[in-house]
Amino acid sequence: MSVRFAIVGVRNFANAHYRRVKQLEETGEGKLVAVVVTDQKRNAKRVEELKAEGVTIYNYYEQLLNEAKDTVDIICLPTSIPSHGELAAKAMLAGYDVIMEKPPVPTIDEMDYLRRVEQETGKFCSVGFQFMHSRTIHKLKKMLLNGELGKLQNIATRGYWPRLKSYYDRNAWAGRLVYNSQLVLDGPVHNALAHYLQNMLFLAGTTEQDSAELKTIRAEMYRGHTYIQSSDTTCLEIKTKDDVGIYFYVTHCPDVNYGPVTEIVTDKAVVTWVNTEKTKITWNDGRVEEFDNEGLDPYLEVFRLPAKKFRGEIDQLPSTLENTRSFVLAVNGLYLSSKKVREIPAEYVKEFEEKGDLRTLVQDIVPLMDKACAERKLLSDIGVEWAQPTETVSLEGLTEFNPFK
């Protein structure tokens, strides 16, 4: 049975969704049957290409929901962060299953509403965290749960990805905290490097399907880019209810492109995992074990596994509203702890033209982040001149996030 997909949009990340669904067409597992294109004049060439492939073009989202019930099984949402919740809820209420691009939604309120809609409608909403669909992450999770790796102590990830002005110019909401009166909370934690926080939360979970339950968070958010609202440099410390420490060090202002690299520390070993899925276990007795993803493409699995779920071939999806709730909770806690995005003083920031674009560097940010990570501390803890300490806040029982109160 070939599962019938619709995609909302044709620009930016919608192209990645298109490529993956077309891969499923090659194996007979899926078929692209519909695309929503609201600006058909601007995208006239793409519309004609899709029509030539036999794809039905819808003028707006509600038209798809109303008219495609007999022809579409799963709706893909490679749309803006603030639109995820509303579009996913409307799709499930109209009787469709959903693949929603990461991050899921900006607030814990929206996440809990979506979870209720999913339960009430009996439809599913899969979240596109690709490494939640990976072989290596699930292998490590099983090794943690069965005791093979020993007792989990802490997990830390460093990711340094430069982002130039063109990245922030690619759409109207990039680099924004709020857009069109809706929360976006853009930034490396909530967008470009979000996958790697979700990985850590999942690995710290106490069952095969669940992510960790969170107890507290302490976080610092900074901004080097002068033309954005959001953070571009963040460090955070989370404590789970099982007292596992989770540490995250990310920046879009480095002088190198690095990682992400995740380090998992247990009482038996240290595991190093990189985003190519190369995994190395260094046991305390000196043994070294290495493995990779064995050729599995997690980006394709984001679409293949929901198709299998729709056909009834699997019972559980790997990336769900339920096991990504802790991610949303952590993002909200990030703002509750940091309270605001602090500008890095100009004397520590360098902005300059590079190949027709504008690049931003924060002085010594890579060695500073490396040091903080090695010591499992935040930037203010290690005496960084421009860093400011923040409060530890509880995440237990948090069901509402409103930064405007």
LUMTI-923992 format. One line per field, with one value per residue (C-alpha): residue number from 1; residue in one letter; x negated, y, z negated. Coordinates in steps of 0.05 Angstrom, whole numbers. Example, Ala and Ser with C-alpha at 12.3 -4.5 7.8 and 13.67 -1.06 7.14 Angstrom:
BEGIN
num	(1, 2)
residuo	(a, s)
c1	(-246, -273)
c2	(-90, -21)
c3	(-156, -143)
//
This chain:
BEGIN
num	(1, 2, 3, 4, 5, 6, 7, 8, 9, 10, 11, 12, 13, 14, 15, 16, 17, 18, 19, 20, 21, 22, 23, 24, 25, 26, 27, 28, 29, 30, 31, 32, 33, 34, 35, 36, 37, 38, 39, 40, 41, 42, 43, 44, 45, 46, 47, 48, 49, 50, 51, 52, 53, 54, 55, 56, 57, 58, 59, 60, 61, 62, 63, 64, 65, 66, 67, 68, 69, 70, 71, 72, 73, 74, 75, 76, 77, 78, 79, 80, 81, 82, 83, 84, 85, 86, 87, 88, 89, 90, 91, 92, 93, 94, 95, 96, 97, 98, 99, 100, 101, 102, 103, 104, 105, 106, 107, 108, 109, 110, 111, 112, 113, 114, 115, 116, 117, 118, 119, 120, 121, 122, 123, 124, 125, 126, 127, 128, 129, 130, 131, 132, 133, 134, 135, 136, 137, 138, 139, 140, 141, 142, 143, 144, 145, 146, 147, 148, 149, 150, 151, 152, 153, 154, 155, 156, 157, 158, 159, 160, 161, 162, 163, 164, 165, 166, 167, 168, 169, 170, 171, 172, 173, 174, 175, 176, 177, 178, 179, 180, 181, 182, 183, 184, 185, 186, 187, 188, 189, 190, 191, 192, 193, 194, 195, 196, 197, 198, 199, 200, 201, 202, 203, 204, 205, 206, 207, 208, 209, 210, 211, 212, 213, 214, 215, 216, 217, 218, 219, 220, 221, 222, 223, 224, 225, 226, 227, 228, 229, 230, 231, 232, 233, 234, 235, 236, 237, 238, 239, 240, 241, 242, 243, 244, 245, 246, 247, 248, 249, 250, 251, 252, 253, 254, 255, 256, 257, 258, 259, 260, 261, 262, 263, 264, 265, 266, 267, 268, 269, 270, 271, 272, 273, 274, 275, 276, 277, 278, 279, 280, 281, 282, 283, 284, 285, 286, 287, 288, 289, 290, 291, 292, 293, 294, 295, 296, 297, 298, 299, 300, 301, 302, 303, 304, 305, 306, 307, 308, 309, 310, 311, 312, 313, 314, 315, 316, 317, 318, 319, 320, 321, 322, 323, 324, 325, 326, 327, 328, 329, 330, 331, 332, 333, 334, 335, 336, 337, 338, 339, 340, 341, 342, 343, 344, 345, 346, 347, 348, 349, 350, 351, 352, 353, 354, 355, 356, 357, 358, 359, 360, 361, 362, 363, 364, 365, 366, 367, 368, 369, 370, 371, 372, 373, 374, 375, 376, 377, 378, 379, 380, 381, 382, 383, 384, 385, 386, 387, 388, 389, 390, 391, 392, 393, 394, 395, 396, 397, 398, 399, 400, 401, 402, 403, 404, 405)
residuo	(m, s, v, r, f, a, i, v, g, v, r, n, f, a, n, a, h, y, r, r, v, k, q, l, e, e, t, g, e, g, k, l, v, a, v, v, v, t, d, q, k, r, n, a, k, r, v, e, e, l, k, a, e, g, v, t, i, y, n, y, y, e, q, l, l, n, e, a, k, d, t, v, d, i, i, c, l, p, t, s, i, p, s, h, g, e, l, a, a, k, a, m, l, a, g, y, d, v, i, m, e, k, p, p, v, p, t, i, d, e, m, d, y, l, r, r, v, e, q, e, t, g, k, f, c, s, v, g, f, q, f, m, h, s, r, t, i, h, k, l, k, k, m, l, l, n, g, e, l, g, k, l, q, n, i, a, t, r, g, y, w, p, r, l, k, s, y, y, d, r, n, a, w, a, g, r, l, v, y, n, s, q, l, v, l, d, g, p, v, h, n, a, l, a, h, y, l, q, n, m, l, f, l, a, g, t, t, e, q, d, s, a, e, l, k, t, i, r, a, e, m, y, r, g, h, t, y, i, q, s, s, d, t, t, c, l, e, i, k, t, k, d, d, v, g, i, y, f, y, v, t, h, c, p, d, v, n, y, g, p, v, t, e, i, v, t, d, k, a, v, v, t, w, v, n, t, e, k, t, k, i, t, w, n, d, g, r, v, e, e, f, d, n, e, g, l, d, p, y, l, e, v, f, r, l, p, a, k, k, f, r, g, e, i, d, q, l, p, s, t, l, e, n, t, r, s, f, v, l, a, v, n, g, l, y, l, s, s, k, k, v, r, e, i, p, a, e, y, v, k, e, f, e, e, k, g, d, l, r, t, l, v, q, d, i, v, p, l, m, d, k, a, c, a, e, r, k, l, l, s, d, i, g, v, e, w, a, q, p, t, e, t, v, s, l, e, g, l, t, e, f, n, p, f, k)
c1	(0, -29, -14, 10, -27, -11, -63, -46, -92, -145, -200, -259, -252, -192, -242, -273, -205, -193, -258, -244, -173, -198, -248, -189, -156, -216, -204, -128, -119, -92, -67, -64, 7, 18, -19, 8, -20, 9, -32, -26, -49, -116, -123, -94, -151, -149, -73, -79, -132, -89, -27, -69, -83, -8, -8, 56, 43, 85, 90, 93, 90, 164, 178, 132, 166, 235, 225, 170, 201, 208, 140, 90, 67, 11, -1, -73, -85, -153, -126, -146, -156, -96, -49, -63, -12, 47, 35, 23, 85, 129, 102, 116, 185, 200, 180, 109, 44, -14, -89, -109, -177, -219, -217, -146, -115, -142, -104, -85, -12, -10, -44, 7, 64, 36, 28, 102, 122, 81, 113, 184, 179, 140, 94, 19, -29, -101, -156, -214, -273, -313, -361, -301, -294, -367, -398, -455, -412, -365, -422, -453, -385, -378, -448, -432, -366, -393, -451, -505, -533, -525, -492, -483, -516, -514, -508, -539, -537, -577, -556, -588, -554, -568, -506, -513, -464, -435, -412, -372, -347, -318, -249, -212, -215, -288, -325, -261, -232, -163, -135, -65, -46, -65, -122, -179, -236, -285, -357, -407, -373, -303, -321, -387, -415, -350, -359, -418, -382, -325, -376, -402, -333, -313, -376, -364, -293, -279, -238, -250, -199, -203, -247, -272, -228, -259, -270, -309, -345, -397, -412, -448, -428, -471, -471, -531, -494, -472, -411, -371, -326, -341, -401, -458, -500, -472, -494, -449, -447, -387, -377, -329, -285, -337, -392, -425, -459, -446, -492, -487, -537, -518, -536, -526, -586, -647, -709, -703, -647, -647, -603, -556, -592, -557, -592, -554, -587, -568, -602, -628, -647, -649, -611, -627, -573, -580, -526, -550, -529, -600, -597, -656, -651, -713, -704, -737, -778, -810, -768, -742, -679, -657, -594, -554, -485, -498, -474, -406, -384, -348, -324, -286, -260, -224, -176, -183, -163, -99, -80, -91, -50, 6, 5, 8, -61, -89, -55, -100, -130, -199, -188, -121, -87, -94, -169, -185, -146, -208, -243, -189, -192, -268, -261, -210, -255, -312, -275, -250, -321, -358, -300, -326, -376, -437, -479, -552, -591, -616, -689, -682, -645, -671, -625, -654, -638, -654, -640, -584, -553, -560, -593, -594, -648, -651, -721, -747, -677, -702, -755, -708, -652, -702, -726, -655, -635, -697, -681, -605, -594, -561, -600, -588, -614, -683, -691, -676, -678, -613, -574, -521, -497, -424, -376, -361, -286, -241, -208, -165, -91, -102, -41, -40, -92, -77, -139, -96, -68)
c2	(0, 67, 121, 187, 249, 324, 378, 448, 496, 493, 537, 529, 465, 441, 419, 370, 340, 335, 297, 246, 232, 222, 171, 133, 135, 97, 39, 41, 61, 130, 179, 255, 272, 343, 408, 473, 534, 600, 645, 611, 672, 674, 599, 590, 547, 500, 494, 473, 422, 391, 390, 353, 300, 292, 329, 367, 439, 471, 547, 548, 501, 498, 478, 418, 399, 405, 373, 320, 272, 216, 227, 246, 204, 244, 319, 343, 411, 441, 508, 565, 550, 592, 558, 486, 480, 510, 473, 406, 412, 431, 371, 321, 350, 344, 270, 271, 243, 292, 297, 362, 392, 404, 440, 420, 483, 543, 533, 478, 502, 489, 422, 398, 422, 383, 321, 326, 334, 274, 232, 255, 246, 181, 211, 215, 274, 253, 304, 310, 302, 259, 227, 202, 157, 136, 68, 93, 134, 76, 27, 72, 79, 4, -4, 48, 16, -56, -34, -52, 19, 26, 82, 146, 206, 263, 280, 341, 366, 421, 448, 508, 525, 593, 628, 688, 744, 705, 652, 703, 736, 670, 684, 736, 700, 676, 708, 732, 719, 743, 749, 773, 772, 699, 668, 641, 635, 624, 607, 550, 512, 517, 511, 493, 450, 428, 356, 348, 372, 324, 267, 279, 285, 220, 182, 203, 175, 115, 74, 55, 105, 163, 223, 245, 279, 346, 376, 441, 484, 539, 574, 634, 664, 714, 750, 770, 785, 858, 852, 796, 789, 718, 686, 659, 633, 591, 545, 508, 457, 412, 364, 307, 276, 220, 272, 263, 326, 349, 403, 440, 490, 521, 582, 612, 659, 612, 616, 542, 494, 440, 382, 373, 323, 289, 258, 208, 193, 132, 95, 44, 84, 148, 149, 198, 208, 256, 279, 232, 178, 153, 126, 108, 74, 79, 31, 44, -20, 8, -29, 11, -5, 32, 29, 72, 74, 16, 55, 75, 145, 177, 234, 185, 147, 211, 196, 120, 103, 145, 111, 44, 67, 88, 19, -14, -45, -14, 5, 61, 121, 140, 216, 235, 293, 253, 242, 312, 347, 351, 388, 442, 445, 456, 512, 547, 537, 567, 634, 629, 620, 668, 718, 754, 750, 790, 828, 810, 876, 903, 898, 822, 818, 823, 831, 831, 816, 746, 724, 775, 758, 785, 741, 750, 723, 726, 730, 663, 634, 564, 555, 587, 538, 480, 498, 506, 439, 403, 429, 420, 493, 553, 612, 656, 600, 601, 676, 699, 775, 789, 729, 740, 688, 666, 630, 556, 547, 488, 454, 408, 420, 474, 474, 547, 592, 666, 710, 773, 765)
c3	(0, 21, -31, -1, -24, -20, -33, -56, -18, 37, 10, -38, -79, -39, 14, -35, -49, 25, 37, -18, 4, 75, 48, 18, 87, 115, 67, 73, 0, 11, 63, 65, 86, 63, 47, 19, 55, 31, 76, 144, 182, 146, 151, 221, 248, 189, 194, 267, 250, 196, 240, 293, 240, 228, 162, 144, 125, 70, 63, -13, -72, -89, -17, -25, -91, -62, 6, -2, -53, -2, 30, -25, -84, -116, -115, -121, -154, -136, -158, -204, -278, -302, -252, -274, -330, -293, -228, -262, -305, -245, -206, -260, -275, -200, -201, -176, -205, -209, -202, -235, -224, -286, -334, -352, -383, -422, -487, -534, -532, -457, -464, -516, -472, -413, -456, -475, -402, -383, -437, -422, -346, -345, -292, -300, -298, -286, -300, -251, -298, -250, -300, -340, -279, -279, -293, -337, -385, -396, -405, -458, -492, -497, -525, -578, -597, -601, -645, -595, -595, -670, -709, -670, -703, -653, -579, -545, -474, -439, -372, -338, -272, -239, -214, -167, -152, -93, -143, -181, -117, -90, -119, -160, -227, -230, -287, -319, -388, -366, -296, -277, -351, -356, -395, -353, -404, -347, -364, -362, -418, -388, -315, -281, -337, -369, -348, -395, -457, -440, -433, -503, -534, -501, -521, -593, -593, -636, -586, -514, -488, -537, -546, -614, -664, -680, -749, -740, -689, -692, -626, -596, -529, -491, -424, -382, -317, -320, -275, -308, -369, -388, -421, -379, -437, -493, -549, -595, -651, -663, -721, -710, -764, -767, -779, -711, -687, -615, -587, -521, -491, -424, -384, -315, -323, -322, -279, -262, -243, -296, -315, -346, -389, -447, -507, -550, -617, -658, -715, -664, -603, -563, -498, -442, -388, -330, -282, -227, -277, -287, -358, -403, -471, -514, -572, -639, -631, -567, -515, -456, -417, -354, -311, -263, -231, -184, -125, -153, -131, -191, -147, -104, -165, -187, -129, -122, -194, -195, -129, -163, -223, -177, -144, -213, -206, -270, -335, -359, -325, -350, -353, -383, -418, -482, -481, -454, -509, -552, -495, -495, -571, -567, -516, -559, -620, -581, -579, -650, -676, -630, -632, -570, -513, -533, -482, -481, -487, -421, -440, -440, -373, -302, -243, -173, -100, -75, -4, 5, -62, -133, -186, -261, -308, -384, -410, -438, -441, -420, -475, -525, -508, -507, -577, -604, -575, -602, -672, -663, -680, -648, -619, -680, -725, -691, -696, -625, -629, -592, -620, -673, -723, -722, -768, -772, -760, -772, -713, -754, -743, -690, -644, -621, -589, -578, -575, -572, -642)
//
